[in-house]
Amino acid sequence: MYRAPRGTQDLLPEEAPYWRHVEEVIHQVCRRYGYRLIATPTFEETSLFVRGVGQGTDIVEKEMYSFEDKGGESLTLRPEATAPVVRAYLEHGMHALPQPVKLYSIISIFRYERPQAGRLREAHQLNVEALGEMDPALDAEVLCLALDFYRELGISGLSLQLNSTGCPQCRPAYVEELKRYYQGHLGQVCADCQVRYEKNPLRLLDCKVDRCQPILAGAPNIRSHLCPKCAGHFVQLLKYLDLLGLPYTINPRLVRGLDYYTKTVFEIWAPGIGAQNAVGGGGRYDGLAQELGGRPTPGIGIAMGIERIIMTMKSQGIAVRPEEPPRVFLAYLGQPAKEAALRLSATLRAAGLSALLSFGNRSLKAQLKQAGNSGAAYAVILGEEELKRGLVTLRDMARSQQVSVEIEGLPDRLRWR
Ligand code: HAM
């Protein structure tokens, strides 16, 4: 028996009402903030992610689904959406549009991670990007959109974790200072931190291992190393968040797993879904467009994990509207009536009604049982003799009452009843 590949999952019909609801809310909220839908390809040139996400990151080093196509080109299933959206912005000359250009997408991402609850190898994200504007008010607006979205879904108890990781002007000096500090403690830290020290020192701040915590507690704080521009941007952002009444926690240890971030970084953590508790994460990436060979274009965005959002909704007992049952189930007796039922099903659907047809020449009893199981409000029974007079039997399933009605008037009758 084949099974879905490790770290992937089927979206089964029972789960579909959650997905549909989440997607509906995404579209509504994004429209309210002036975002427009964009869809980029599922795969891109590998180098887009190597340059965009960054050579030293886990995503690029360990997690990409890369392959050579038949033409010998190296392609990668997108592990995230920001680099592709910036690529599309540059490719289509969107700098000529009024700025900021606000784009959102609903996508699958692919990362070869160790699967666990809330961590998949194919996951789905709502991705929101605003390009072409430096104003920290835009950072606040992106966060406001995300929090509106979660609130509209009924999710509560979220925590917005906020930090600034500076820019290429101020970050290197901080990283040097961090390395200087860790140099004296390298014998005490975990093996991962020893690698981080060499490869990606900012990630030292992110370590969860117990023995590293006392050392982390004494590490220098990036906040006191920000250049005046980055410091000013952060202070303004905090002011705007206060103004909007959005609570946040400044977390000097919050660093992100992608290299393109400048200034603002954030994550939104949910209670009750285990270790993989970030239901969203993002930040500013003012250098990314240039890194990809385009003109300097600031940007900010967030991606929110749909699976983790639905896990959170379920853990908080949030129900969604179930799928609507069909309006009518068509049962029949004999071949001529079956043909009439087939025609009637087309007429009813053309009138916008949901209609199910019985298949396979079952007994009337079996067909009515099917009608009951389908949850249809009505069953229509077509019999040869009745049909000769233009009549069918309409059965109200809930009341178990039936009447003889004209086939002609059925669409209207079923619509308005
Ligand atoms: P990220 O933090 O890697 O950021 O992912 C954002 C969110 O996607 C996470 O908070 C989580 O909810 C979900 N997610 C990520 N990986 C997985 C996984 N393996 N399984 C389940 N859910 C997952 C980014 O992707 C950036 N591109 C966000 C961004 C947009 N930054 C600026 N603009």
Boltz pocket constraint, residues with backbone or C-beta under 6 A from the ligand:
constraints:
  - pocket:
      binder: B
      contacts: [[A, 79], [A, 80], [A, 81], [A, 82], [A, 111], [A, 113], [A, 118], [A, 119], [A, 120], [A, 121], [A, 122], [A, 123], [A, 124], [A, 125], [A, 127], [A, 128], [A, 129], [A, 257], [A, 258], [A, 268], [A, 278], [A, 279], [A, 280], [A, 281], [A, 282], [A, 283], [A, 284], [A, 285], [A, 300], [A, 301], [A, 302], [A, 303], [A, 304], [A, 305], [A, 306], [A, 307], [A, 308]]
      max_distance: 6.0
